[in-house]
């Protein structure tokens, strides 16, 4: 189990390095990520990747709602 966690962490660091590299080279770089993993999103924010994201949910009437969130 520890090995799996280590491998996931290494992949996460690799993704972070790619995103940072792209941000440095291109001022208008945007990353579109669709996930249900809120822990992953928190890790991205803790590592300085992504200041704004959008949360999709349902209203009380069952309609889709999109709200902007700031890290």
N, C-alpha and C positions, 0 to 999 in steps of 0.2 A: 504494500500500500504506500509506503514511503517513496519507493521508486516511481510509482505513478505520479505522486504529488510533485516530485522533483522534475519529472519529464514535463508535466503541465506548466510548471513554473518556468522552465527553460523556454518552452514555446511562447509563453506570455512575454518573457523578456525579449525574445526574437521579434515578436509582433511589435512591441514597444519601440525597438530600435528601428524597424522599418518605418513606422509612423513618424518618429522624430526626424529621420533622414528626409522623408518626403516633405515634412513641414518646413524644414530648413531650406530645401531647394525650391519649394513652390509655396508662395505666400497664401494662395487661395485653396490650399489642399483641404479636401473634405473626406471624411471616412464615414461611410454608411454601414452601420452594423445593426443587424436584427438579432436580438437575443432575448431569452427569458431569464438569463442568469444575472441576477442583480449583484451578486458578489463579484462577478467579472467586471461589471460596470464600475463598481466601487474601486476595484483595483486599478482600472484605467484612470479614474479621477485622482486617486492617491498618487499615481505616477505622472500626473500632469498632462494626461492625454484626454482631451475633450473637456471643454468648459461648459458646453451646452448639449443637452440631449432632449429627446422628445419621448414622452410616455403615452402609450395608447391604452385606453381603457374604455369602460362602458359607463354611460350615464345611468341615472336611476330609471330612465325610460327605455334603456336597452340600446341607445344609440352610441356609436363609436365617438370617443372624444380624444383629441390630441392636445396634450398640454406640454408647454416648454418647461424644462427643468434646468436649473443651473447647479453645477457641481460646487 
